[in-house]
Amino acid sequence: MGLFKALFFPTPATDTQITQHVKTRHDRFFNKRYSGINNFRLDNAYNSYFEDAKETDIHSVSSQAKLKNYDVEVWIGYAFDSTDPETNFDAEGGGYCRFAKVDEHWYMLNLL
């Protein structure tokens, strides 16, 4: 029975605040500015190479490098054609994937 014991943590947040928080989290992960991925391609505009990632001025790179103890990070840019879910018109999406070299092996740090 101990495995099914309910946990309760009192919170000073109102129902409205909790609803807004859940909506914000949902929208962050499920509402995108595009629908579908077509014609996926690499985009050199976003490529970056950090040989000494721990000492770079870019905080997101240096903090991850220190936390996970690696020195080399590479960003590979990508782009793709899609559809805007609000207007149903053609759209383009894109970004970059981050890779780190840890113990002579490459690992992806983020997803598309």
Buried (B, 14 or more C-beta within 10 A) or exposed (E): EEEEEEEEEEEEEEEEEEEEEEEEEEEEEEEEEBEEEEEEEEBEEBEBEBEEBBEBEBEEBBEBBEEEEBBBBBBBBBBBBBBBEEEEEEBEBBBBBBBBBBEEEEEEBEEE
